[in-house]
């Protein structure tokens, strides 16, 4: 029988993963609009000047961003599937999988955007991190508690 905590935690994780999916799609289709201001403020050089002076390096930057987006989309899709299946059932491994992957994904992005001085992107990543913490905390007792071990 599915507890309310498991159901609620699962829903929060779905919201978090869908949020990540939406961010990935935004970055896929509006990458230049989102990264250009950050690039300009961090490097002190406009993106267009950088492209003109370093076309190969700019191509590498764009390819790296596309690879990052592809990974973000894949992780988000896996997160959605995991939230609807094993996490909703209270499988302990899925709680730890969300913990580790969530800290790596959201935590590293928060640190990255803080280092770049991008307030908007930092806030967007903090939203994902907060959803992760809520989604882990709500069902933690049901998944990790003594009753969970007796299953």
C-alpha positions as CSV (number, residue, x, y, z in Angstrom):
1,X,0.0,0.0,0.0
2,X,1.3,3.4,-1.0
3,X,1.6,5.9,1.8
4,X,0.7,9.6,1.5
5,X,4.4,10.5,2.1
6,X,5.6,8.3,-0.8
7,X,2.9,9.7,-3.1
8,X,3.7,13.3,-2.2
9,X,7.5,12.8,-2.4
10,X,7.0,11.1,-5.8
11,X,4.9,14.0,-7.1
12,X,7.6,16.5,-5.9
13,X,10.3,14.5,-7.6
14,X,8.2,14.4,-10.8
15,X,7.8,18.2,-10.6
16,X,11.6,18.6,-10.0
17,X,12.4,16.3,-13.0
18,X,9.9,18.1,-15.3
19,X,11.3,21.4,-14.2
20,X,14.8,20.1,-15.2
21,X,13.3,19.0,-18.5
22,X,11.8,22.4,-19.1
23,X,15.1,24.1,-18.3
24,X,16.9,21.7,-20.6
25,X,14.5,22.5,-23.5
26,X,14.8,26.3,-22.8
27,X,18.6,25.9,-22.9
28,X,18.3,23.9,-26.1
29,X,16.2,26.5,-27.9
30,X,17.4,29.7,-26.3
31,X,21.0,29.0,-25.3
32,X,22.4,32.1,-26.8
33,X,19.9,34.4,-25.1
34,X,20.7,32.8,-21.7
35,X,24.4,32.3,-21.9
36,X,25.5,35.5,-23.8
37,X,24.9,37.9,-20.8
38,X,26.7,35.5,-18.5
39,X,29.6,35.1,-20.9
40,X,29.8,38.9,-21.4
41,X,29.8,39.7,-17.7
42,X,32.3,36.9,-16.7
43,X,34.8,37.4,-19.5
44,X,34.4,41.1,-20.2
45,X,34.2,40.3,-23.9
46,X,31.0,40.1,-26.0
47,X,30.0,36.7,-27.4
48,X,30.1,38.1,-30.9
49,X,33.7,39.4,-30.4
50,X,34.7,36.1,-29.0
51,X,33.2,34.2,-32.0
52,X,34.9,36.5,-34.4
53,X,38.3,36.1,-32.7
54,X,38.0,32.4,-31.8
55,X,35.6,30.6,-34.1
56,X,36.9,27.2,-33.3
57,X,36.8,27.8,-29.5
58,X,33.3,29.2,-29.9
59,X,32.2,26.0,-31.8
60,X,33.7,23.9,-29.0
61,X,31.7,26.0,-26.4
62,X,28.5,25.5,-28.3
63,X,29.1,21.8,-28.8
64,X,29.8,21.4,-25.1
65,X,26.6,23.3,-24.2
66,X,24.6,21.0,-26.5
67,X,26.2,17.9,-24.8
68,X,25.3,19.3,-21.4
69,X,21.7,19.9,-22.5
70,X,21.5,16.4,-23.9
71,X,22.7,15.0,-20.5
72,X,20.2,17.2,-18.6
73,X,17.3,16.0,-20.8
74,X,18.3,12.4,-20.3
75,X,18.7,12.8,-16.5
76,X,15.3,14.5,-16.4
77,X,13.6,11.8,-18.3
78,X,15.1,9.1,-16.1
79,X,14.1,11.1,-13.0
80,X,10.5,11.2,-14.2
81,X,10.4,7.5,-14.8
82,X,12.1,6.7,-11.5
83,X,9.7,9.0,-9.6
84,X,6.7,7.3,-11.1
85,X,8.0,3.7,-10.4
86,X,10.6,2.8,-7.8
87,X,10.5,6.0,-5.8
88,X,6.7,5.9,-5.5
89,X,7.1,2.3,-4.3
90,X,9.6,3.4,-1.6
91,X,12.6,1.5,-2.9
92,X,15.5,2.6,-0.9
93,X,18.0,2.6,-3.7
94,X,15.9,5.2,-5.6
95,X,16.0,7.6,-2.6
96,X,19.8,7.4,-2.6
97,X,19.9,7.7,-6.4
98,X,18.0,10.9,-6.2
99,X,20.1,12.2,-3.4
100,X,23.4,11.6,-5.1
101,X,22.4,12.6,-8.7
102,X,20.4,15.6,-7.4
103,X,23.4,16.9,-5.4
104,X,25.7,16.5,-8.4
105,X,23.3,18.1,-10.9
106,X,21.6,20.9,-8.9
107,X,24.5,21.5,-6.4
108,X,27.2,21.7,-9.1
109,X,25.0,24.1,-11.2
110,X,24.4,26.3,-8.2
111,X,28.1,26.5,-7.5
112,X,28.9,27.1,-11.2
113,X,26.4,30.0,-11.5
114,X,27.5,31.6,-8.2
115,X,31.1,31.5,-9.5
116,X,30.0,33.1,-12.8
117,X,28.0,35.8,-10.8
118,X,24.7,34.9,-12.6
119,X,21.9,35.6,-10.1
120,X,19.1,34.6,-12.5
121,X,20.6,31.2,-13.3
122,X,21.6,30.6,-9.6
123,X,18.0,31.1,-8.6
124,X,16.8,28.8,-11.3
125,X,19.1,26.1,-10.0
126,X,18.3,26.8,-6.4
127,X,14.6,26.1,-7.3
128,X,15.6,22.6,-8.5
129,X,17.7,22.1,-5.4
130,X,14.9,23.1,-3.1
131,X,12.5,20.7,-4.9
132,X,15.1,17.9,-4.5
133,X,15.4,18.5,-0.7
134,X,11.6,18.6,-0.3
135,X,11.1,15.5,-2.4
136,X,13.7,13.6,-0.4
137,X,12.6,14.9,3.0
138,X,8.9,14.1,2.8
139,X,9.1,10.3,2.3
140,X,12.5,9.9,4.1
141,X,10.9,8.2,7.1
142,X,8.8,5.9,5.0
143,X,11.7,4.9,2.8
144,X,14.6,4.9,5.3
145,X,12.8,4.3,8.6
146,X,12.6,1.1,10.7
147,X,9.3,0.1,9.1
148,X,10.9,0.3,5.6
149,X,13.5,-2.2,6.7
150,X,10.9,-4.8,7.6
151,X,9.4,-4.9,4.1
